[in-house]
Amino acid sequence: MNYEIIIFTPIIAVLIGSIVFTILKKRKRSAKSIYKLIDDLEKKYIY
């Protein structure tokens, strides 16, 4: 059995999760600004 895969998969998943979390935390976008950004993109490309 590949015990290396069983050991290293959770470690890699935690590393990737923490990297994504720190990137999202650095941006500090509020929900309001995200909705405004989506609204602006819709106006630009759909209408």
Order of alpha helices (4+ residues) and beta strands (2+ residues): alpha-alpha
